[in-house]
């Protein structure tokens, strides 16, 4: 293994029955039991159909019960954050031949100037993993993190790459990761959605990033607010009707459900949609008492709020997302996605020019993410909660527009924490300048397979029949990265 790829530290029938002939009563008795068996089978099938969203279908012993995905929209630069490349600094402004990967540059070789990391790197924790000054709070937690530094993916523009990250496909409409998890495991709390996405972007995949596609409608993610709205709108609107008494509300709910059920039985066409409506009304009714206090962050202590950076101008918005994610996971929501996202043409971390803006985004997210990890750990939740931090791709080691970096799907870094991964561990690497994944390569399909494995699901067995074939999140690809399992 090349020196620049070395892991920093690896934490460590029988003859007597032949003459027997059944009589009339024997036949009736046996047939009666058979009919009863058929009836019970039908009832069991109906019950299974009604509750399949809530019954765990784990294929093996899970290491994690739930998952929090922290999506860094736009592609943060790995060579400026978690992938220290001394050679890149030493070869600053040296021109290299680069083969283009997108738009008018695809397959063409051109000269590009290398650009050194814009921030200093320092070792973190006992494992000594170098982290740049962009993330001082996360640097303190490197002994809890598992870095995947040989990531590579498909899709070179934000739309396809973001879709691939969420669904395993760049163009086709496929179920999102959260929907597959909910389909496989169900929800831990029947009074809350099993899959929630906090303030998702309306672009670059939009609703498809939390959509269920051809899975039954009840497995769709529930978006809370949108990226274009202020954090004050991060709640469930109209959750309560204060104009009516509880008795009046109950009567209206029962009447509405009766009408919905009558409509659902009129035709088999659209039955799945009708079933989803019935379930959503039932869930909304139950959430009236559960959701309001859960979304009330003022119930937290002052020290907890400070841990997440709530009350500080730079970190308040994302801190509230991260704190709500902890409260949701603690309350039994199976899959929570926290989005550092917006709806602009150049999403958050997408600095094709003006790379110094990375500091703004790091300042907004570093303390909240570190606060979430600390809070989960001190509450004993990190052991069975899998946390994934990362973007749709990385950024190039050469400059663009003098002080920016282009998209880089060929090599980048993400990190995992908790839920059965090796803490204080680094797997894989990019080349000496951070351009391509060269050792311990992990494709996005592999990461999806690994995430499902940690949750007790076999990515090859978690399938759904649609359009004449069995579909799965990883299509016909993906290998579990056993090296990072604790």
N, C-alpha and C positions, 0 to 999 in steps of 0.2 A: 504494500500500500504506500503511495507516495507520502512524503513527510507532511505535506500540507493537508492530507486527509486523515492523519492520525486522530482518533478520538481523544478528547482532552482527559476524560476519565470514565471508565466503565464501571458504575456502581454494581461497584461490584454486586269283520263281524266275527265271532269265535264259533267253533263248531258246536258247542252247547246251545247256542242261540239259533242254530240253523232251522230247527223244527218249530220255532216260535212264530205264530201268526197273530198279528194285531187284530183285536175285536173292534166293534163299532165304537164302543166307549173309549178305547185306547186311541183310536183315530181322532175322535172329537177332542179328547183331552190334549193330544199332541198338537192338533191343528189350532186349538184354542190358545195354547202357549205360543204357537208361532205367530198368530194374529196379534197377540199381546206384545210379542217381541217387536213385530213390525211397528205397532203403535208407539212403543217406547222409543224405538229408533227414530221415528218421525218426530216425536217430541224432543228427543235429544238433538236432532238436527236443527229443529226450529230454535231451540234454546241456544245451540252453538252459533246459529246465524245471528241471533239477537245479541249475543255477548262476545262474539269473536273479537270485537275491538278492545275487550278488556281482559282476555285470557292470554297470559304469556305463552309464547310458543318457542321458548329458548331451546336451542339445539345442544347446548353444553352449559356448564356452570359459568355464569357471567362474573366478570370482575367489576363491572359498573352497572348500576341500576338506572341511571339517567345520564343525560348529556347536555352540556352547555357549549354551543358553538359561537365563538366571538369572531365575527366576520369583519375583516379590515378591507373595505371596498376600495379598489383601485390599484392594489399591488404595491405594498411597502417594499422598500429596497432592502434586500437581505445583506448586501455588502456594506450598508450603512447602519445595520442594526445588530444582527446576531451571527453573521458569517465573516469573521475577521480574516482579511487577506493582506498580509504584509507585502506580498509581491505586487499587489495592485497599487499600494501606496508607493512602492519603489519605482514602478513604471508609469507614474503619473504623466499624462500627456504624450506617452509613446503611442504611435499609430500601429494598429493591428489590422489584419484582414478579417473582415466580418461577413458571414453569409447571411443575408437577410431572411427574415421569417414571416414578413407580412407586407400586405399591400404591394406597392410598386417595387419593393426591395426583395421580394421572395426569390430565393435561389441566386441572387446576384451578390457578387463579392465586391465589397467597397472598403475603403480605409476609414477607420474610426479611431478617435483618440481616447485612450483610457482616462478615467477620472478617479482619483483617489477617494477613499471614504472621507466624508466631510466632517465626521465626528471621531473623537478618540475612543478607543476600546480599552476596557479594563476587565480583569478577571473577576468573576462573581462566585461567591460561596466557596465551599470546600472543594467542589468539582473544578473550579477555576475556569468555567466557560466564559470566554470573552464576550462582553455585551457593550455596545457603544453607549456614549453619554446621552443618547436619545432616550434610553430606558433605564434610568438609575433605580427606580423602584423594582422593576422586574429583575434587574441585575442582582438584587438582594435575595431573590427567590430562585436562583438557578439550580439549587440543590433539590428543588421540587419539580423542575421542568425536564421534559424529554424533547430534545431538539432533533428534528428530521431535516438534515441539511443537504440531502440529495434528492429533493423533490423535483418532479417535472410533470408537465400536464399538457393538455390539448386546448387549442383555441388561443389565438394571439391578440384578439381584440377583447375588450371587456365583456361584451354581450355573450359570445360563445364560451369564453373561459369561465365566466361566472355561472352560466348554465351548466357547464361541465362539472364545476365544483359542487353545485347543488344537486344535480340530477344524473351525472355520469354520461351526459350526451350534450353535444354542442348545438344540435339543431332540432332533433326530434323532441316531441312532448313526452317527457318521462316523469314518473313520480320523484319528488324530492327526497333527499336523505331523511329528513324528519318524518315524512309520510311513511317511508319504508320502515323506520324504527317503530312508529306508532302501529303500523299494520302488523308487525311481528310481535310486539310486546304489549300493546294496549296501554291504557293509562293506569297510574297508581291512584288517582283521585277522580272519582266519577262526578264530582261537582265542579271540575275545571277541565278546560281543553287539555288534551295530552300533548299537543304540539303548538307552541306559541312563538311567533316571530315579532320581536320588538322593533318598531319603527323601521320596517324594511323599505328599501328603495323601490320606486315605481318603474325604474329603467333597468336595462341590462338583465333581462329575464323577468323582472317585476314579479307578478303573482306566481309565475311558474317556479320561482325559487322556493316557494312554500306550498306549491300545488300538489294534488294527488294524482293528476293525469287520469289514467285508466283504472286506478285503484278505486274502491268504493268511496263515495263522496265524504263519508265521515272521517276519513283519514287526512283530509286537507288541514293544513296549518291555519291557525287563527292569528291574523295580523293585529297588532295593537298599535294604533296610530300609524303614521307614515314618516318617512325620512324628511319630508318637506315641512312637517309640523313641529312646533316647539315642544320641548319635553313636558310642558304643563298639560299637553293633550294626550300624554301617554297613560290613558286609562280607558275603561270601557264606558262609552257614552250611553246615557239613558238606561243605566243598569237598574235604576229604581224609578217607580212612578209614585210620587208623593201625593198626588191628587186623589188617589183611590185608597180605600181601606184594604187590609189584607184579605178580607172575605170577598170583596169585589174583584180584586186581582185574581184570586184563586178561581172564582166563577168564570171570569173571562178566559183564563188559561185553559180550564177544562173544556169550555165551549170551542175554543180555537183548535185544540187538539182533536176534538171529535170531528170537526169540519175537515181538518187535515187528514185524518184517518179515512174518512169517507171519500175524500178526493183520491187518496192513494190506492184505494181498492177498485176504482173505476176502470183502470187500465194497467196492463203490465208494463206498457211503455213508460219510461221515466220513473220506474219504481225506485230505482236507486236514489234519484234526486228527491223523490217524495219521502223516502226513508230518512235521508239526510236532514230534510226540513223538520220532520218529527223529532229526530234526535237533537237537533240544534235548539228547538223550542224547549225541549225537556232540560237540556243543559243550561240554557239561558235562565229558565225558571229557578234551577238549583243555584246558579251563580249569584242571584240577587242577594243572598245572605253571606256567601263566601267571598266573592270578589272584592267588594268595597273595602273591607278592612285589610285585605291582602295587598291592595294597591296603595294603601295609605302609608307612605314611607315615614311619616312623622312619628309613627309608633317606635321607630328605631332609636337607640340611644345616641347621644351626641357624639360619643367616641366612635360608634360604628359609622355614622354619617361622615365623620372626619376621615376615617380610614379609606372611604371611597372618594374623597375629594368633594363631597356635596357641600355646597355653600361657597366654594371657590369658583371664580368666574370661568377659568379654563376647563375645569373638570366636572362641574356640577351636572351638566346634561348627560354625559356618558356615565358618570358615577351613579346617577339615578337608574339608568338602564341596568348596570351591573348589579346594583343592590336589589332591584326588582327581580333580576334573574335568580339571585340567591333565594329570595323569598318564594319564588315560583317553584324552584327545584326542591326546596325544603317542604313545600306543600304537595308534592307528588306529581308535578308536571314532568312528563317523561323527557321531552326535548325542548330546549329553549334556545332560540337564536338571538344573539345580541348584535345589532348592526351598527357599525360606525360607518354611516352611509349618507349620501345626499342624492339629489336628482340632477346634478349639473352635468354638462357635456364631458367634463373631466372630473371623475369622481375622486373624492377625498385624497387618497395617497398617490394620485396619478400625476406626478410632477415630470412632465416632458421638458419643462423648463422650471427654473427656480426651485431646485432641490432643497434649499434651506426651509421651504414650507413644511418639509417632513417634521421639523422641530415643533411646529404648531400642532400637528396631528399626534405626535408622540406625547406632547404635554397634555393633550386632552384625554389620552387613553391609558398612559402608563400607570398612573396612580390608581385609577378605577379598576383596571384589570388586576393589578397587584393586590388591591383591597379585596376583590372578589376571591382570589386564591387564598389569601390569609383568612378571610372570614369562613370560607368553606372548610379550611383545615382546622381552625379552632373549634368549629362546631361538629367535627367528626364526619363531615359530609364529603370531603375530598377523596376519601378512600373508595367510595362507590359512586362518585360523580366524575365522569370523563369530561375534561375541558380541552377544547381545540381552539387555538388562536391561529389565524392566518388569512391571507388574501387569495385572489384567484391566480396570481403568478407573482414573480419577482420583477426586478429591474436590471437593466444591462450594466456591465462594469464600465462601459464607455459613455462618453457624454453625448447629449443631444441638446441642441440649442445652447451650447456652451455650458450651461449649469443645470441641465436636466438629465434624466435617464429614460430610455425607452422600455417597452414591455419585454419581459424575459420569461417565457414558459419553459426554457431549457434547463433552468436550475434556480432553486430558491429554497427558503427555509420556512417551516411552520414549527410550532411547538405544541405538545400535549402535556397534560398534567392530571394526576389522580387516576382513578378508575383502572388500575392494573398496569400502568406503563412504568418503565424504569425511571426513577427520579435521578436528577443530576447526571444525565446520560446524553450523549450525542451520537447519532447514527448517520453515516453517509457524509458525503462532501461534494462540493463543486471543485472545478479545476483551480489552478493557482491564482486566477484572477476573478473567480466567482461567476464564470459565464455558463458552463455546462455542468450538470450532475455527472460525476464520473465514478464514484464509489458509493456503495450502499444506496443505489438509485431506488427511489420510491415514486411510482406513478400514482396519479390521483386515484385510479382504480384500486391500487394496493392500499392506499390510505382508507378508502371506503371499506374495503374488505376487513381491514384491521379494526376500524371503529366498530363495525358490526360484530366482529369476533369478541371484542371486549365487552359488548353488551349481551353476549350469549347467543348470538345469531351467526349461522353459517351462511356466508354470502352466496354460496352455490345452491343452498337449499331454500333460501328466502326468495320464493318465486311467486309470480302471479300469471295465470293464463289469460292471454289477450291476443286477439287477431291471429289465432291459430298457432301460437307458440308460447313458451314460458319465458317471461321477462324477469330480469333481476337488476338490481342497482348497478352491478359491475358488468352487465352484459355477458360476454364470454371471457372476460379478463379478470385480473386481480389476484394477488397473492397476499396472504397475511404476513406482515412483517414481524416474524417471531422474535427477532433480535431485540425489539424494544419492549417485549412483555416482561413484566416483573416476575 
